[in-house]
Amino acid sequence: MDLVIPDFGLLFWMVVSFSILLLILRKFAWKPLLKMIQDREDEIAKSLDSANAAKAQMEQLTAQNEAIMKEARAEREAMLREAKETKDKIVAEAQTAAKAEADKMILAARQEIEAEREAAKSEIYSKVAELSVNIAEKILRRELSSKNKQDEYVEELVKNISLN
């Protein structure tokens, strides 16, 4: 039982040595340990603050990114709209130019047809005049002594003309 219940002297020296150890630890170890713990706590708080600031900045950047994307979409839509308007304008101009060119070609064709018609009329008139001159020449060459001979000759010439 001596092992279970310590002596008073042993107990005294244990209390004294524990008190001395406690004073030494308090003087040299406790303050640096508390200082390290306080520094660590401050560093953790600082890290949390910077994490919260980073989170807020990230949210702000996300909002800015969304605004930029929205602006880019609007810009793209405006560019597409402008390109479509330009295309429509170019197509309309091309159609107008083609219609004008077609109208010019039709007018030129009509003028050419009219010129050919006039040329054909002139040619017909000249042929008729030439034939008239030929007929008159033949009539004058023949001796026309009587009215009967003249009528017979005119009828013969008319028959010849209609056969040609």
Backbone torsions as a table, in degrees:
resi	resn	phi	psi	omega
1	MET	NA	-11.7	178.0
2	ASP	-66.0	-26.8	-178.3
3	LEU	-77.1	-27.0	-176.1
4	VAL	-85.8	-39.0	-177.6
5	ILE	-105.7	113.9	-178.2
6	PRO	-77.8	162.2	177.0
7	ASP	-74.3	159.9	177.8
8	PHE	-65.6	-37.9	-179.6
9	GLY	-65.9	-42.9	179.4
10	LEU	-65.2	-40.8	179.7
11	LEU	-65.8	-41.6	178.7
12	PHE	-60.6	-50.2	-177.6
13	TRP	-67.6	-30.2	177.1
14	MET	-68.7	-41.4	178.7
15	VAL	-66.3	-42.8	-179.4
16	VAL	-64.3	-49.5	-177.2
17	SER	-65.8	-35.5	178.1
18	PHE	-67.9	-39.6	178.7
19	SER	-64.5	-42.9	179.0
20	ILE	-63.8	-44.8	178.8
21	LEU	-61.6	-40.3	179.1
22	LEU	-65.2	-42.4	178.2
23	LEU	-64.6	-42.9	179.8
24	ILE	-64.8	-44.9	179.1
25	LEU	-63.8	-38.5	180.0
26	ARG	-66.3	-40.8	-177.6
27	LYS	-71.0	-47.7	-171.2
28	PHE	-103.3	-29.3	-173.0
29	ALA	-107.8	-37.3	-173.0
30	TRP	-63.8	-49.0	-178.9
31	LYS	-62.2	-46.8	177.5
32	PRO	-63.3	-37.1	177.9
33	LEU	-64.5	-45.4	177.9
34	LEU	-63.6	-38.2	178.3
35	LYS	-64.8	-43.3	177.8
36	MET	-62.9	-41.5	178.9
37	ILE	-64.9	-42.2	178.5
38	GLN	-64.4	-42.9	177.5
39	ASP	-60.7	-43.2	179.5
40	ARG	-63.3	-42.4	178.7
41	GLU	-63.5	-43.4	177.6
42	ASP	-62.4	-41.1	179.7
43	GLU	-64.9	-40.3	178.2
44	ILE	-65.0	-43.5	179.0
45	ALA	-62.8	-41.1	178.7
46	LYS	-64.4	-40.5	178.3
47	SER	-65.1	-41.5	176.6
48	LEU	-62.4	-42.6	178.0
49	ASP	-62.2	-44.2	179.9
50	SER	-67.8	-33.7	176.6
51	ALA	-66.0	-42.7	177.1
52	ASN	-63.8	-40.2	177.3
53	ALA	-64.6	-41.2	178.8
54	ALA	-64.5	-39.3	178.4
55	LYS	-63.6	-45.0	179.1
56	ALA	-63.2	-42.0	178.4
57	GLN	-64.2	-39.2	178.4
58	MET	-63.7	-42.0	177.0
59	GLU	-62.9	-40.7	178.1
60	GLN	-64.2	-44.1	178.3
61	LEU	-64.0	-37.5	177.3
62	THR	-64.1	-42.7	178.2
63	ALA	-64.0	-42.6	177.6
64	GLN	-63.1	-42.0	179.4
65	ASN	-61.3	-43.4	177.8
66	GLU	-62.0	-42.3	179.1
67	ALA	-63.6	-42.6	179.0
68	ILE	-64.3	-42.8	179.1
69	MET	-62.8	-43.0	179.4
70	LYS	-62.7	-42.8	178.1
71	GLU	-64.2	-41.2	179.4
72	ALA	-64.5	-40.3	177.7
73	ARG	-62.9	-44.0	179.5
74	ALA	-63.1	-41.7	178.7
75	GLU	-62.9	-43.4	178.8
76	ARG	-61.8	-43.5	178.6
77	GLU	-61.9	-41.9	179.0
78	ALA	-63.4	-41.5	179.8
79	MET	-65.4	-42.1	178.3
80	LEU	-64.3	-40.9	178.8
81	ARG	-63.6	-44.6	179.4
82	GLU	-63.6	-41.6	179.0
83	ALA	-63.3	-40.6	179.4
84	LYS	-65.5	-42.0	178.5
85	GLU	-63.2	-41.3	178.8
86	THR	-63.7	-43.3	178.6
87	LYS	-61.3	-46.8	179.7
88	ASP	-60.8	-40.5	179.3
89	LYS	-64.6	-43.7	-180.0
90	ILE	-64.7	-42.8	178.9
91	VAL	-63.2	-42.7	179.7
92	ALA	-63.9	-42.7	178.4
93	GLU	-63.2	-41.3	179.2
94	ALA	-64.5	-41.4	178.0
95	GLN	-63.8	-41.7	179.0
96	THR	-63.8	-44.2	179.4
97	ALA	-64.3	-41.5	179.2
98	ALA	-64.4	-42.0	178.6
99	LYS	-63.9	-42.5	178.8
100	ALA	-62.9	-42.8	178.5
101	GLU	-63.8	-42.4	178.0
102	ALA	-63.1	-42.7	177.8
103	ASP	-61.7	-40.9	177.3
104	LYS	-62.4	-43.7	-179.7
105	MET	-64.6	-42.0	178.5
106	ILE	-63.4	-44.1	178.9
107	LEU	-62.7	-43.5	178.9
108	ALA	-63.4	-41.0	178.9
109	ALA	-64.6	-41.7	178.3
110	ARG	-63.6	-41.8	178.7
111	GLN	-64.4	-40.3	179.2
112	GLU	-65.3	-42.9	177.7
113	ILE	-61.4	-43.8	179.7
114	GLU	-63.9	-40.3	178.3
115	ALA	-65.1	-41.3	178.1
116	GLU	-65.8	-37.7	177.4
117	ARG	-62.7	-45.4	178.5
118	GLU	-63.5	-39.6	178.5
119	ALA	-64.7	-41.4	178.5
120	ALA	-64.1	-41.0	177.8
121	LYS	-61.7	-45.4	179.9
122	SER	-61.3	-41.2	179.6
123	GLU	-65.2	-42.2	178.5
124	ILE	-62.9	-44.9	179.8
125	TYR	-61.5	-41.0	179.8
126	SER	-67.7	-39.1	176.8
127	LYS	-63.1	-45.3	178.6
128	VAL	-60.3	-43.3	179.4
129	ALA	-64.3	-41.7	179.6
130	GLU	-63.1	-45.1	177.7
131	LEU	-63.3	-39.6	178.7
132	SER	-62.8	-41.1	178.8
133	VAL	-65.5	-42.5	178.6
134	ASN	-61.5	-43.1	179.5
135	ILE	-64.1	-46.1	179.9
136	ALA	-61.3	-39.3	179.5
137	GLU	-63.6	-46.1	179.8
138	LYS	-63.6	-39.5	179.1
139	ILE	-64.3	-42.0	-178.1
140	LEU	-71.9	-29.5	-179.7
141	ARG	-71.3	-33.3	-178.6
142	ARG	-81.6	144.7	179.9
143	GLU	-80.4	122.4	-176.9
144	LEU	-115.0	95.4	-175.5
145	SER	-91.4	-30.3	-177.5
146	SER	-127.6	165.5	-179.2
147	LYS	-69.0	-36.0	179.8
148	ASN	-63.2	-43.0	179.2
149	LYS	-64.5	-39.1	179.3
150	GLN	-63.5	-45.1	-179.3
151	ASP	-65.1	-42.3	178.1
152	GLU	-61.6	-42.9	-178.2
153	TYR	-66.1	-40.4	178.9
154	VAL	-63.7	-41.7	179.3
155	GLU	-64.4	-40.7	178.3
156	GLU	-63.1	-41.8	179.0
157	LEU	-65.3	-39.1	179.4
158	VAL	-64.8	-40.3	177.7
159	LYS	-63.3	-42.7	179.3
160	ASN	-63.8	-39.6	-179.7
161	ILE	-67.4	-42.4	-178.1
162	SER	-70.4	-25.5	177.4
163	LEU	-74.8	-30.8	-179.3
164	ASN	-73.3	NA	NA
